[in-house]
Amino acid sequence: MHRPHGQSAVTKYDYIAFAVLIALMVWAAAEKFPRDKLLSAWDGIVFFFARHSAWGGIVCFIALAIVGLFYVKWSPYYAAAHVAAEDHTLGTSIVSGNLPASPKVSLQAGFAYSIAYFKVIWQALLLALALGAGIEVLLPRARLSHFFAGWKGSLRATGFAIPSMMCTCCGAPIAVGMIDAGAGASSALVYWLANPILNPAVLVFIGFVLGWQGAALRLFVGVALVFVLANLAARFVSTDWHPPGAAIRPDNTNRPLLLAWGDGFLRLGVQLVPFLPSA
């Protein structure tokens, strides 16, 4: 899409100005309310963050997932799909860039690739860490374990993986969060693998660049692979499986929300981020 002639692009300073304007409007509106009602509303907010309800946690998690995925996945993929449809190409390679060939294997080339890689995925990685930690602190463990139990749980995990559109690197924190929260290792494995295999954006890109026969083949093989993995995982992987040497995490639903969420975020980041460039 092209902007009309004479119309300037919205910059980050415009967004800052909008945020300040909204803050001033909220402040002006708050001045008109009695102080006792404002204090009562603030106490309710503090109570929510200190000990949230089950449904409140579910609503917050879904809202975070929708807003985050729209910003880091759905909207960028929608724009990239238009470019792929017009140019029938995915652009320059993250490995070679504008060079005619890939650089030789070296420590410098590996470091440059790691930097370029993190520049591409850092927003999705932050969202994945927030969602992985949010699974542990926002979603009720008993309901989560029941929801993702058995072969139906694997199918549900596949259904949630399709709109996530994560790569294996960014899907890892969410899968680990599912295991730590008791969702079941089989469903977590299926969710982790179904994200890149059944990514609808990838299918669209393949269709525009390589042809729709290739996209149909990818979809057929992907569905078959995920279906086989789901059945094998549900049959052979125990629902309470954890990695060797990993301690079962205590239930965080009774801890202050922000404290438990921040603890889970940092723990997942320390465990997983150093290994992402080699994934």
C-alpha positions in Angstrom: 0.0 0.0 0.0 1.2 3.5 -0.8 0.5 6.6 1.3 -1.3 9.5 -0.3 0.9 12.2 -1.6 1.8 14.7 1.1 0.8 12.5 4.0 3.7 11.9 6.4 4.4 8.7 8.3 3.6 8.4 11.9 6.8 8.5 14.0 7.5 7.3 17.5 7.3 10.9 18.7 3.7 11.0 17.6 2.9 7.9 19.6 4.6 9.5 22.6 2.5 12.6 22.2 -0.7 10.5 21.9 0.2 8.6 25.1 0.9 11.9 27.0 -2.4 13.3 25.8 -4.3 10.2 26.9 -2.6 10.3 30.3 -3.6 14.0 30.7 -7.2 13.2 29.8 -7.3 10.3 32.3 -5.8 12.5 35.0 -8.3 15.3 34.3 -11.2 12.8 34.4 -9.8 11.3 37.7 -9.9 14.8 39.3 -13.7 14.8 38.9 -14.2 11.6 40.9 -14.4 11.6 44.7 -11.1 10.5 46.4 -12.8 7.7 48.4 -14.0 6.0 45.2 -10.6 6.3 43.6 -8.9 4.8 46.6 -11.5 2.0 46.5 -10.8 1.3 42.9 -7.0 1.4 43.6 -7.5 -1.2 46.4 -9.3 -3.4 43.9 -6.4 -3.2 41.5 -3.8 -3.9 44.2 -5.9 -6.9 45.3 -6.0 -8.3 41.8 -2.3 -8.1 41.4 -1.8 -9.6 44.8 -4.2 -12.5 44.4 -6.0 -12.8 41.1 -9.0 -14.9 40.4 -8.9 -17.9 38.1 -11.1 -16.3 35.4 -9.2 -13.0 35.8 -6.0 -14.7 35.1 -7.4 -16.5 32.0 -8.8 -13.2 30.6 -5.5 -11.4 31.2 -3.5 -14.2 29.5 -5.8 -14.3 26.5 -5.6 -10.5 26.2 -1.8 -10.5 26.4 -1.6 -13.3 23.8 -3.9 -11.6 21.3 -2.4 -8.1 21.6 1.2 -9.4 21.6 0.7 -11.8 18.7 -1.0 -9.1 16.7 1.9 -6.8 17.2 4.8 -9.2 16.7 3.3 -11.8 14.3 0.0 -11.2 12.7 0.5 -7.6 11.5 4.1 -8.1 10.3 3.2 -11.3 8.5 0.2 -9.6 6.8 2.4 -6.9 5.5 5.1 -9.4 4.4 2.4 -11.5 2.6 1.5 -8.5 0.4 5.2 -8.1 -0.5 5.6 -11.8 -1.3 2.4 -11.7 -3.4 3.7 -8.7 -5.5 7.4 -9.6 -5.8 7.3 -13.4 -5.4 10.3 -13.3 -3.1 11.0 -13.3 0.6 13.8 -10.7 0.4 17.4 -10.9 1.4 18.7 -13.8 3.4 19.5 -13.4 7.1 22.7 -15.3 6.6 24.2 -13.7 3.5 22.3 -10.4 3.4 23.1 -8.5 0.2 26.2 -10.6 -0.5 26.1 -13.0 -3.6 27.1 -15.9 -1.4 27.1 -16.9 2.3 30.1 -15.9 4.3 32.7 -18.5 5.2 32.4 -20.3 8.5 34.1 -18.3 11.2 33.7 -17.0 14.7 33.0 -13.5 13.3 30.3 -14.9 10.9 28.7 -16.8 13.7 28.6 -13.7 16.0 27.2 -11.6 13.1 24.5 -14.1 12.5 23.6 -14.3 16.2 23.2 -10.5 16.3 21.2 -10.4 13.1 19.0 -13.3 14.4 18.2 -11.6 17.7 17.3 -8.4 15.9 14.7 -10.3 14.0 13.2 -12.3 16.8 13.7 -10.2 20.0 10.1 -8.9 20.1 8.6 -12.4 19.6 11.1 -13.8 22.2 10.0 -11.3 24.8 6.4 -12.1 24.1 7.1 -15.9 24.4 8.9 -15.4 27.7 6.0 -13.4 29.0 3.5 -16.0 27.8 5.6 -18.9 29.2 5.8 -17.3 32.6 2.1 -16.2 32.3 1.0 -19.8 31.9 2.5 -20.6 35.3 1.0 -17.7 37.2 -2.2 -16.8 35.4 -3.7 -20.1 34.4 -5.1 -22.5 37.0 -2.9 -25.6 37.1 -5.6 -28.2 37.6 -7.7 -27.0 34.7 -4.7 -26.7 32.5 -3.6 -30.3 33.2 -7.1 -31.6 32.4 -7.5 -29.4 29.3 -4.3 -30.7 27.7 -4.7 -34.4 28.8 -4.7 -37.2 26.3 -4.9 -37.2 22.6 -7.6 -34.4 22.7 -5.1 -32.3 24.6 -2.6 -32.8 21.8 -5.2 -31.7 19.3 -6.0 -28.6 21.4 -2.3 -27.8 21.6 -2.1 -28.0 17.8 -5.1 -25.6 17.6 -3.4 -23.1 19.8 -0.1 -23.5 17.9 -1.5 -22.5 14.5 -2.3 -18.8 15.4 0.8 -18.5 17.5 3.1 -18.7 14.4 6.2 -19.0 16.5 9.5 -20.4 15.4 11.0 -23.3 17.4 13.2 -20.8 19.3 10.3 -18.6 20.4 8.0 -21.5 21.0 10.4 -23.1 23.5 9.6 -20.8 26.5 5.9 -21.4 26.1 6.4 -25.2 25.8 8.6 -25.2 28.9 6.0 -23.0 30.7 3.3 -25.6 29.8 5.4 -28.4 31.2 6.2 -26.5 34.4 2.5 -25.7 34.9 1.5 -29.3 34.5 -0.1 -29.1 31.1 1.6 -32.4 30.0 4.9 -33.0 28.1 3.1 -34.6 25.1 0.9 -31.5 24.5 3.8 -29.2 25.1 5.9 -31.1 22.5 3.1 -31.0 20.0 2.6 -27.3 20.5 6.3 -26.6 20.1 6.6 -28.6 16.8 3.2 -27.5 15.4 4.1 -23.8 15.6 6.7 -23.9 12.7 5.3 -26.9 10.9 1.7 -25.6 10.5 2.5 -21.9 10.5 -0.2 -20.5 8.1 2.1 -17.5 7.2 4.8 -19.9 6.0 2.2 -21.7 3.9 1.1 -18.4 2.3 4.8 -17.5 1.6 5.4 -20.9 0.0 2.4 -20.4 -2.1 3.4 -17.0 -3.4 7.1 -17.8 -3.9 7.2 -21.5 -4.8 3.7 -22.2 -5.9 0.5 -23.5 -4.2 1.3 -27.1 -5.0 4.3 -26.8 -2.7 2.2 -25.2 0.0 -0.4 -28.0 -0.3 2.4 -30.6 0.0 3.8 -28.8 3.1 0.4 -28.7 4.7 -0.3 -32.4 4.0 3.1 -33.5 5.3 2.8 -31.1 8.3 -0.6 -32.3 9.3 0.4 -35.9 9.0 3.6 -35.3 11.0 1.8 -33.5 13.8 -0.9 -36.1 13.9 1.6 -38.9 14.2 3.6 -37.0 16.9 0.4 -36.2 18.8 -0.6 -39.9 19.0 2.9 -41.1 19.8 3.4 -38.5 22.5 0.0 -39.1 24.1 0.7 -42.9 24.1 4.3 -43.0 25.3 5.0 -39.7 27.2 3.7 -39.6 30.8 1.5 -36.6 31.7 3.8 -35.8 34.7 7.1 -36.1 32.8 9.8 -33.5 33.5 13.3 -33.2 32.2 15.9 -35.2 34.2 17.0 -33.3 37.2 14.3 -30.6 36.9 12.4 -29.9 40.1 8.6 -29.6 40.0 7.7 -26.0 40.3 5.4 -25.0 43.2 2.1 -23.5 42.4 2.5 -19.8 41.9 -1.2 -18.8 42.0 -0.9 -17.7 45.7 2.1 -15.5 45.3 1.9 -11.8 44.3 1.3 -11.8 40.6 4.0 -9.5 39.4 6.6 -11.2 41.6 5.8 -14.6 40.4 5.5 -13.5 36.8 8.9 -11.7 36.9 10.5 -14.7 38.6 9.2 -17.0 35.8 10.2 -14.6 33.1 13.8 -14.3 34.4 14.1 -18.1 35.0 13.0 -19.0 31.4 15.3 -16.3 30.0 18.3 -17.6 31.8 17.5 -21.2 30.9 16.7 -20.8 27.2 18.1 -17.6 25.7 21.8 -18.6 25.7 20.9 -21.7 23.6 18.6 -20.0 21.0 21.3 -19.1 18.4 22.2 -22.8 18.1 18.6 -24.0 17.7 
